[in-house]
Amino acid sequence: MKTASAPDNRRRAYWLKTLHEWHWVSSALCLIGMILFAVTGFTLNHASQIESKPRITTLRASVDAAQRERLAQQAGEIVKARKGRAELPAELQAWAKKNWQLDTPGEAEWSDEEIYLSLPRPGGDAWMRLNLDDGEVEYERTDRGWISYLNDLHKGRHTGVAWSWFIDIFAGAALVFSITGLFILKMHAGNRPFTWPMVGMGLVIPVLLALLFIH
């Protein structure tokens, strides 16, 4: 009967220890993210059955006549240049910040009649509109609740650059976790006969479901 040599045993022990280290570190990094994405995967799959009542907040105010005239003049120049879209001027951003503690990033839609700024956000939507005829400013925010907020985090909807980076890092950690887990399974498969049938089921079941029930 052939037995593994001592160098082979040491090499196997080294790689098994290394794989376990990478496996637990990557699992620790993506643990909370995995729970978040698993829970929101369930809520997204049952979105039509989970009722949520949107909460709408509306604010109204007016800019002074001098500011309205300056904005109307600027709108005319933007429309004449056929741009249609441009960032809000600093004084209007400062007005929104002072009166409503509102940040107004991004480009607005400019016309001769109004300035319209869309302010999408996770878990809801918002917009601000300024009527150039009378200087009235209207702001509306729709909040669809924390489940909708978490669902949008899952999809990366209107979440910004920082969250996009988090998703990329989480995806990398999840790949390391899964691949090292696969190699650990391979190294233990000799003593666990059900290893590869179970791994195979994880592939075959979704493939069969896709082929048979998704049209």
Backbone as CSV, one residue per row, in Angstrom:
resi,resn,N_x,N_y,N_z,CA_x,CA_y,CA_z,C_x,C_y,C_z
1,MET,0.844,-1.190,0.000,0.000,0.000,0.000,0.882,1.243,0.000
2,LYS,0.570,2.172,-0.916,1.352,3.383,-1.001,0.832,4.418,-0.014
3,THR,1.764,5.106,0.614,1.403,6.180,1.547,2.027,7.477,1.084
4,ALA,1.377,8.599,1.422,1.902,9.904,1.019,3.185,10.177,1.778
5,SER,4.151,10.757,1.090,5.430,11.095,1.703,5.261,12.272,2.643
6,ALA,6.224,12.465,3.517,6.186,13.577,4.469,6.143,14.933,3.771
7,PRO,6.973,15.171,2.706,6.885,16.467,2.002,5.497,16.731,1.425
8,ASP,4.857,15.672,0.901,3.505,15.844,0.353,2.517,16.222,1.451
9,ASN,2.652,15.609,2.604,1.762,15.934,3.723,1.959,17.371,4.191
10,ARG,3.236,17.789,4.242,3.517,19.171,4.657,2.971,20.172,3.646
11,ARG,3.128,19.855,2.363,2.619,20.743,1.314,1.095,20.849,1.381
12,ARG,0.456,19.713,1.584,-1.007,19.724,1.695,-1.456,20.513,2.911
13,ALA,-0.769,20.322,4.028,-1.126,21.050,5.249,-0.924,22.554,5.068
14,TYR,0.152,22.938,4.347,0.415,24.363,4.106,-0.706,24.996,3.280
15,TRP,-1.073,24.332,2.177,-2.105,24.897,1.309,-3.474,24.901,1.989
16,LEU,-3.727,23.870,2.794,-5.005,23.835,3.498,-5.091,24.963,4.521
17,LYS,-3.998,25.221,5.219,-3.966,26.323,6.185,-4.118,27.660,5.484
18,THR,-3.431,27.820,4.349,-3.520,29.084,3.594,-4.940,29.323,3.083
19,LEU,-5.540,28.276,2.542,-6.913,28.394,2.033,-7.883,28.744,3.148
20,HIS,-7.718,28.104,4.307,-8.595,28.421,5.438,-8.429,29.879,5.880
21,GLU,-7.199,30.392,5.857,-6.983,31.783,6.255,-7.679,32.735,5.287
22,TRP,-7.465,32.520,3.987,-8.132,33.370,2.990,-9.648,33.229,3.081
23,HIS,-10.095,32.014,3.365,-11.538,31.741,3.417,-12.188,32.495,4.577
24,TRP,-11.583,32.427,5.780,-12.237,33.076,6.908,-12.112,34.591,6.834
25,VAL,-10.987,35.096,6.311,-10.847,36.550,6.189,-11.864,37.110,5.196
26,SER,-11.989,36.464,4.037,-12.953,36.946,3.034,-14.383,36.792,3.526
27,SER,-14.662,35.713,4.278,-16.024,35.529,4.796,-16.352,36.594,5.838
28,ALA,-15.341,36.975,6.649,-15.569,38.028,7.638,-15.849,39.361,6.961
29,LEU,-15.117,39.633,5.859,-15.302,40.901,5.143,-16.681,40.999,4.506
30,CYS,-17.179,39.892,3.980,-18.440,39.978,3.238,-19.633,39.436,4.021
31,LEU,-19.447,39.128,5.316,-20.530,38.544,6.102,-21.760,39.443,6.147
32,ILE,-21.588,40.691,6.605,-22.736,41.588,6.738,-23.335,41.894,5.376
33,GLY,-22.467,42.100,4.381,-22.968,42.343,3.028,-23.748,41.160,2.497
34,MET,-23.281,39.940,2.798,-23.991,38.739,2.343,-25.383,38.655,2.969
35,ILE,-25.472,38.976,4.263,-26.781,38.976,4.925,-27.692,40.025,4.292
36,LEU,-27.138,41.241,4.062,-27.925,42.312,3.440,-28.441,41.904,2.066
37,PHE,-27.563,41.359,1.229,-27.968,41.012,-0.132,-28.890,39.798,-0.152
38,ALA,-28.751,38.891,0.817,-29.663,37.747,0.892,-31.065,38.203,1.296
39,VAL,-31.148,39.060,2.318,-32.450,39.546,2.784,-33.130,40.373,1.691
40,THR,-32.388,41.280,1.061,-32.988,42.123,0.024,-33.276,41.330,-1.247
41,GLY,-32.548,40.238,-1.465,-32.914,39.358,-2.581,-34.302,38.787,-2.360
42,PHE,-34.614,38.424,-1.103,-35.949,37.908,-0.763,-36.997,39.006,-0.910
43,THR,-36.721,40.206,-0.376,-37.721,41.283,-0.443,-37.952,41.745,-1.879
44,LEU,-36.904,41.733,-2.701,-37.086,42.086,-4.111,-37.915,41.037,-4.842
45,ASN,-37.692,39.774,-4.502,-38.433,38.694,-5.151,-39.911,38.726,-4.790
46,HIS,-40.238,39.344,-3.630,-41.634,39.422,-3.179,-42.082,40.886,-3.065
47,ALA,-41.519,41.733,-3.920,-41.814,43.170,-3.833,-43.296,43.465,-3.992
48,SER,-43.977,42.717,-4.870,-45.400,42.974,-5.094,-46.261,42.570,-3.896
49,GLN,-45.740,41.712,-3.029,-46.505,41.244,-1.870,-46.196,42.040,-0.603
50,ILE,-45.134,42.820,-0.647,-44.758,43.627,0.513,-45.258,45.045,0.282
51,GLU,-46.331,45.395,0.953,-46.951,46.697,0.735,-46.203,47.786,1.501
52,SER,-46.091,48.917,0.860,-45.485,50.080,1.519,-46.244,51.327,1.078
53,LYS,-46.546,52.168,2.018,-47.283,53.389,1.729,-46.301,54.552,1.611
54,PRO,-46.174,55.127,0.417,-45.216,56.228,0.257,-45.585,57.425,1.127
55,ARG,-44.563,58.054,1.659,-44.764,59.270,2.438,-44.214,60.438,1.629
56,ILE,-45.075,61.397,1.346,-44.712,62.513,0.465,-44.588,63.793,1.278
57,THR,-43.471,64.470,1.093,-43.223,65.755,1.746,-43.135,66.831,0.670
58,THR,-43.902,67.905,0.833,-43.909,68.992,-0.145,-43.561,70.304,0.545
59,LEU,-42.664,71.051,-0.059,-42.264,72.364,0.449,-42.446,73.398,-0.648
60,ARG,-42.878,74.598,-0.252,-43.049,75.689,-1.220,-42.503,76.993,-0.634
61,ALA,-41.894,77.772,-1.492,-41.372,79.084,-1.093,-41.150,79.877,-2.373
62,SER,-40.637,81.077,-2.246,-40.395,81.933,-3.422,-39.056,82.628,-3.278
63,VAL,-38.376,82.788,-4.399,-37.161,83.607,-4.421,-37.583,85.063,-4.632
64,ASP,-36.692,85.984,-4.278,-37.060,87.393,-4.446,-37.024,87.786,-5.920
65,ALA,-37.583,88.948,-6.213,-37.735,89.379,-7.610,-36.400,89.515,-8.327
66,ALA,-35.397,90.063,-7.629,-34.092,90.263,-8.266,-33.456,88.920,-8.642
67,GLN,-33.543,87.966,-7.744,-32.981,86.642,-8.036,-33.750,85.956,-9.152
68,ARG,-35.067,86.123,-9.162,-35.871,85.525,-10.240,-35.471,86.093,-11.589
69,GLU,-35.252,87.404,-11.654,-34.856,88.037,-12.919,-33.502,87.529,-13.392
70,ARG,-32.565,87.373,-12.463,-31.240,86.861,-12.846,-31.348,85.426,-13.365
71,LEU,-32.168,84.626,-12.709,-32.337,83.242,-13.148,-33.045,83.166,-14.498
72,ALA,-34.032,84.040,-14.701,-34.737,84.071,-15.988,-33.788,84.461,-17.108
73,GLN,-32.914,85.417,-16.834,-31.938,85.839,-17.845,-30.967,84.703,-18.161
74,GLN,-30.505,84.027,-17.114,-29.595,82.902,-17.325,-30.281,81.771,-18.082
75,ALA,-31.550,81.522,-17.759,-32.296,80.483,-18.473,-32.412,80.815,-19.948
76,GLY,-32.663,82.085,-20.258,-32.745,82.503,-21.658,-31.443,82.256,-22.396
77,GLU,-30.313,82.525,-21.727,-29.017,82.299,-22.359,-28.756,80.810,-22.590
78,ILE,-29.147,79.975,-21.613,-28.942,78.534,-21.754,-29.806,77.972,-22.869
79,VAL,-31.079,78.410,-22.931,-31.980,77.932,-23.987,-31.503,78.415,-25.358
80,LYS,-31.046,79.664,-25.407,-30.562,80.212,-26.682,-29.346,79.441,-27.178
81,ALA,-28.512,79.007,-26.249,-27.326,78.229,-26.620,-27.664,76.768,-26.907
82,ARG,-28.944,76.420,-26.752,-29.443,75.070,-27.018,-28.755,74.010,-26.150
83,LYS,-28.474,74.380,-24.934,-27.894,73.413,-24.011,-28.996,72.593,-23.335
84,GLY,-29.979,73.286,-22.779,-31.098,72.581,-22.155,-30.827,72.093,-20.758
85,ARG,-29.581,71.692,-20.482,-29.235,71.186,-19.162,-27.997,71.901,-18.643
86,ALA,-28.042,72.252,-17.374,-26.902,72.905,-16.732,-27.083,72.831,-15.223
87,GLU,-26.005,72.952,-14.488,-26.091,72.938,-13.035,-26.791,74.192,-12.532
88,LEU,-27.373,74.079,-11.358,-27.996,75.253,-10.748,-26.912,76.268,-10.389
89,PRO,-27.198,77.567,-10.550,-26.220,78.578,-10.139,-25.973,78.518,-8.634
90,ALA,-24.822,78.998,-8.242,-24.413,78.898,-6.834,-25.415,79.573,-5.902
91,GLU,-25.987,80.717,-6.331,-26.896,81.428,-5.428,-28.190,80.646,-5.195
92,LEU,-28.661,79.899,-6.206,-29.867,79.093,-6.010,-29.556,77.867,-5.143
93,GLN,-28.383,77.280,-5.326,-27.981,76.170,-4.459,-27.867,76.636,-3.005
94,ALA,-27.302,77.846,-2.833,-27.178,78.398,-1.478,-28.556,78.686,-0.883
95,TRP,-29.484,79.151,-1.713,-30.856,79.416,-1.251,-31.515,78.128,-0.770
96,ALA,-31.381,77.048,-1.557,-31.979,75.763,-1.181,-31.343,75.219,0.097
97,LYS,-30.048,75.409,0.243,-29.358,74.944,1.444,-29.795,75.740,2.671
98,LYS,-29.938,77.037,2.513,-30.295,77.889,3.643,-31.747,77.686,4.074
99,ASN,-32.661,77.615,3.116,-34.080,77.554,3.440,-34.573,76.149,3.765
100,TRP,-34.027,75.130,3.060,-34.546,73.772,3.227,-33.472,72.753,3.618
101,GLN,-32.250,73.212,3.913,-31.134,72.312,4.208,-31.024,71.225,3.143
102,LEU,-31.113,71.670,1.896,-31.202,70.753,0.767,-29.960,70.875,-0.116
103,ASP,-29.305,69.750,-0.372,-28.203,69.708,-1.338,-28.785,69.473,-2.716
104,THR,-28.297,70.218,-3.703,-28.870,70.147,-5.052,-27.783,69.861,-6.086
105,PRO,-27.222,68.644,-6.069,-26.191,68.301,-7.046,-26.804,67.941,-8.396
106,GLY,-25.961,67.833,-9.405,-26.419,67.383,-10.712,-26.916,68.504,-11.595
107,GLU,-27.250,68.132,-12.819,-27.715,69.094,-13.817,-29.233,69.185,-13.808
108,ALA,-29.721,70.403,-13.973,-31.163,70.651,-14.042,-31.578,70.859,-15.499
109,GLU,-32.876,70.738,-15.720,-33.440,71.013,-17.049,-33.929,72.460,-17.068
110,TRP,-33.440,73.228,-18.023,-33.762,74.651,-18.125,-34.658,74.908,-19.324
111,SER,-35.660,75.755,-19.130,-36.512,76.214,-20.235,-36.859,77.670,-19.965
112,ASP,-37.608,78.291,-20.865,-38.008,79.685,-20.659,-39.005,79.826,-19.513
113,GLU,-39.689,78.743,-19.165,-40.727,78.806,-18.134,-40.264,78.341,-16.758
114,GLU,-39.330,77.376,-16.699,-38.997,76.813,-15.403,-37.606,76.194,-15.395
115,ILE,-37.146,75.924,-14.183,-35.929,75.133,-13.952,-36.362,73.916,-13.149
116,TYR,-36.061,72.743,-13.668,-36.503,71.507,-13.020,-35.279,70.650,-12.699
117,LEU,-35.155,70.245,-11.438,-34.032,69.426,-10.997,-34.547,68.123,-10.404
118,SER,-34.133,67.011,-10.981,-34.485,65.699,-10.447,-33.455,65.304,-9.386
119,LEU,-33.949,64.814,-8.256,-33.078,64.444,-7.137,-33.385,63.014,-6.687
120,PRO,-33.099,62.027,-7.539,-33.394,60.634,-7.168,-32.548,60.198,-5.982
121,ARG,-33.084,59.277,-5.209,-32.419,58.813,-3.995,-32.849,57.382,-3.707
122,PRO,-32.034,56.621,-2.965,-32.449,55.263,-2.604,-33.715,55.291,-1.749
123,GLY,-34.629,54.404,-2.060,-35.856,54.311,-1.275,-36.874,55.382,-1.575
124,GLY,-36.699,56.122,-2.641,-37.665,57.174,-2.967,-37.179,58.038,-4.110
125,ASP,-37.831,59.162,-4.259,-37.486,60.123,-5.308,-37.712,61.521,-4.761
126,ALA,-37.148,62.490,-5.467,-37.359,63.888,-5.094,-37.104,64.767,-6.311
127,TRP,-37.676,65.944,-6.281,-37.437,66.912,-7.346,-37.680,68.324,-6.824
128,MET,-37.084,69.291,-7.507,-37.289,70.697,-7.187,-37.559,71.456,-8.480
129,ARG,-38.531,72.348,-8.438,-38.917,73.106,-9.630,-39.046,74.581,-9.265
130,LEU,-38.482,75.437,-10.132,-38.610,76.874,-9.949,-39.347,77.460,-11.138
131,ASN,-40.477,78.113,-10.865,-41.263,78.777,-11.901,-40.668,80.157,-12.163
132,LEU,-40.212,80.381,-13.380,-39.534,81.635,-13.705,-40.502,82.801,-13.886
133,ASP,-41.792,82.520,-13.985,-42.767,83.605,-14.136,-43.023,84.324,-12.821
134,ASP,-43.160,83.557,-11.735,-43.482,84.178,-10.451,-42.444,83.924,-9.354
135,GLY,-41.409,83.130,-9.664,-40.350,82.882,-8.683,-40.699,81.840,-7.634
136,GLU,-41.815,81.121,-7.808,-42.193,80.103,-6.825,-41.307,78.875,-6.974
137,VAL,-40.833,78.363,-5.841,-40.009,77.157,-5.814,-40.789,76.065,-5.085
138,GLU,-40.846,74.898,-5.701,-41.551,73.769,-5.105,-40.606,72.581,-5.015
139,TYR,-40.632,71.918,-3.876,-39.808,70.730,-3.659,-40.707,69.600,-3.167
140,GLU,-40.522,68.419,-3.745,-41.310,67.261,-3.327,-40.393,66.059,-3.153
141,ARG,-40.566,65.376,-2.023,-39.775,64.175,-1.728,-40.719,63.032,-1.415
142,THR,-40.460,61.889,-2.038,-41.243,60.682,-1.795,-40.370,59.651,-1.096
143,ASP,-40.833,59.189,0.057,-40.106,58.182,0.834,-40.938,56.904,0.853
144,ARG,-40.398,55.830,0.292,-41.136,54.570,0.199,-40.790,53.577,1.315
145,GLY,-40.059,54.005,2.309,-39.792,53.153,3.459,-38.440,52.469,3.413
146,TRP,-38.082,51.851,4.548,-36.736,51.285,4.683,-36.543,50.034,3.835
147,ILE,-37.613,49.278,3.570,-37.451,48.095,2.715,-37.084,48.521,1.295
148,SER,-37.773,49.544,0.803,-37.443,50.063,-0.516,-36.022,50.627,-0.535
149,TYR,-35.631,51.258,0.578,-34.272,51.799,0.682,-33.237,50.678,0.570
150,LEU,-33.442,49.590,1.313,-32.506,48.471,1.263,-32.527,47.789,-0.106
151,ASN,-33.703,47.702,-0.725,-33.783,47.125,-2.070,-32.961,47.939,-3.065
152,ASP,-33.016,49.259,-2.944,-32.231,50.107,-3.845,-30.736,49.985,-3.569
153,LEU,-30.363,49.751,-2.305,-28.958,49.481,-2.015,-28.520,48.192,-2.721
154,HIS,-29.385,47.186,-2.716,-29.098,45.918,-3.396,-28.839,46.158,-4.884
155,LYS,-29.656,47.006,-5.498,-29.538,47.259,-6.936,-28.517,48.338,-7.270
156,GLY,-28.010,49.046,-6.254,-27.095,50.156,-6.520,-27.791,51.324,-7.189
157,ARG,-29.082,51.499,-6.915,-29.872,52.544,-7.564,-29.678,53.888,-6.859
158,HIS,-29.120,54.842,-7.576,-28.931,56.208,-7.072,-28.172,56.219,-5.741
159,THR,-27.138,55.401,-5.627,-26.427,55.270,-4.360,-25.073,55.970,-4.340
160,GLY,-24.602,56.444,-5.478,-23.356,57.193,-5.500,-22.114,56.329,-5.660
161,VAL,-20.977,57.005,-5.749,-19.709,56.344,-6.057,-19.235,55.468,-4.898
162,ALA,-19.365,55.951,-3.663,-18.858,55.199,-2.511,-19.535,53.836,-2.408
163,TRP,-20.857,53.802,-2.574,-21.569,52.518,-2.483,-21.224,51.624,-3.667
164,SER,-20.985,52.227,-4.831,-20.564,51.443,-5.994,-19.231,50.746,-5.720
165,TRP,-18.317,51.453,-5.085,-17.040,50.851,-4.701,-17.255,49.717,-3.689
166,PHE,-18.173,49.945,-2.738,-18.452,48.894,-1.752,-18.942,47.629,-2.435
167,ILE,-19.855,47.767,-3.398,-20.384,46.596,-4.104,-19.268,45.857,-4.821
168,ASP,-18.356,46.600,-5.470,-17.241,45.961,-6.177,-16.332,45.204,-5.204
169,ILE,-16.021,45.843,-4.064,-15.157,45.194,-3.070,-15.851,43.979,-2.476
170,PHE,-17.147,44.125,-2.176,-17.913,42.993,-1.644,-17.936,41.837,-2.643
171,ALA,-18.144,42.146,-3.926,-18.178,41.094,-4.948,-16.831,40.372,-5.015
172,GLY,-15.726,41.131,-4.903,-14.405,40.510,-4.906,-14.208,39.603,-3.703
173,ALA,-14.621,40.074,-2.511,-14.491,39.260,-1.302,-15.350,37.999,-1.388
174,ALA,-16.552,38.132,-1.969,-17.437,36.970,-2.117,-16.839,35.941,-3.079
175,LEU,-16.160,36.431,-4.131,-15.502,35.513,-5.068,-14.367,34.755,-4.378
176,VAL,-13.564,35.481,-3.591,-12.474,34.828,-2.860,-13.039,33.793,-1.890
177,PHE,-14.102,34.167,-1.178,-14.763,33.265,-0.234,-15.248,31.997,-0.945
178,SER,-15.878,32.171,-2.105,-16.442,31.024,-2.830,-15.352,30.141,-3.437
179,ILE,-14.339,30.763,-4.032,-13.289,29.985,-4.702,-12.440,29.225,-3.686
180,THR,-12.078,29.898,-2.585,-11.317,29.174,-1.557,-12.154,28.069,-0.931
181,GLY,-13.458,28.308,-0.795,-14.345,27.249,-0.298,-14.368,26.056,-1.234
182,LEU,-14.330,26.323,-2.550,-14.317,25.235,-3.525,-13.042,24.402,-3.400
183,PHE,-11.904,25.061,-3.236,-10.648,24.327,-3.086,-10.604,23.539,-1.770
184,ILE,-11.164,24.122,-0.697,-11.228,23.388,0.573,-12.109,22.155,0.418
185,LEU,-13.224,22.297,-0.300,-14.072,21.135,-0.573,-13.290,20.060,-1.323
186,LYS,-12.504,20.493,-2.298,-11.725,19.535,-3.090,-10.739,18.770,-2.208
187,MET,-10.108,19.480,-1.276,-9.105,18.828,-0.437,-9.732,17.874,0.579
188,HIS,-11.012,18.083,0.908,-11.692,17.203,1.868,-12.611,16.195,1.171
189,ALA,-12.731,16.304,-0.153,-13.720,15.493,-0.868,-13.464,13.996,-0.729
190,GLY,-12.196,13.599,-0.555,-11.890,12.176,-0.458,-12.568,11.507,0.718
191,ASN,-12.765,12.275,1.795,-13.407,11.724,2.992,-14.891,12.067,3.082
192,ARG,-15.371,12.810,2.099,-16.785,13.228,2.127,-17.407,12.928,0.763
193,PRO,-17.945,11.734,0.584,-18.417,11.307,-0.750,-19.555,12.137,-1.323
194,PHE,-20.284,12.850,-0.480,-21.406,13.635,-1.002,-20.985,15.038,-1.449
195,THR,-19.705,15.359,-1.366,-19.247,16.715,-1.695,-19.619,17.119,-3.112
196,TRP,-19.149,16.351,-4.096,-19.366,16.764,-5.489,-20.814,16.606,-5.938
197,PRO,-21.555,15.582,-5.479,-22.991,15.574,-5.810,-23.718,16.819,-5.308
198,MET,-23.375,17.299,-4.108,-24.019,18.500,-3.588,-23.619,19.744,-4.387
199,VAL,-22.330,19.827,-4.736,-21.879,20.948,-5.575,-22.578,20.896,-6.931
200,GLY,-22.691,19.689,-7.485,-23.363,19.533,-8.780,-24.817,19.947,-8.726
201,MET,-25.484,19.647,-7.613,-26.885,20.052,-7.458,-27.014,21.568,-7.455
202,GLY,-26.031,22.245,-6.862,-26.058,23.707,-6.856,-25.968,24.303,-8.243
203,LEU,-25.416,23.553,-9.193,-25.363,24.002,-10.587,-26.559,23.512,-11.386
204,VAL,-26.899,22.247,-11.220,-27.941,21.634,-12.047,-29.321,22.224,-11.750
205,ILE,-29.649,22.432,-10.475,-30.991,22.907,-10.116,-31.322,24.249,-10.768
206,PRO,-30.474,25.302,-10.629,-30.834,26.565,-11.292,-30.846,26.471,-12.811
207,VAL,-29.960,25.631,-13.391,-29.961,25.461,-14.851,-31.268,24.830,-15.309
208,LEU,-31.728,23.785,-14.622,-32.981,23.139,-14.994,-34.172,24.085,-14.822
209,LEU,-34.190,24.826,-13.726,-35.270,25.779,-13.513,-35.308,26.818,-14.619
210,ALA,-34.130,27.309,-15.024,-34.069,28.313,-16.085,-34.553,27.740,-17.420
211,LEU,-34.124,26.514,-17.710,-34.513,25.920,-18.994,-35.980,25.514,-19.052
212,LEU,-36.525,25.042,-17.928,-37.877,24.497,-17.932,-38.970,25.516,-17.611
213,PHE,-38.666,26.489,-16.768,-39.733,27.362,-16.258,-39.571,28.828,-16.602
214,ILE,-38.451,29.223,-17.185,-38.264,30.627,-17.571,-38.350,30.746,-19.078
215,HIS,-39.326,31.493,-19.557,-39.535,31.628,-21.009,-39.524,33.105,-21.394
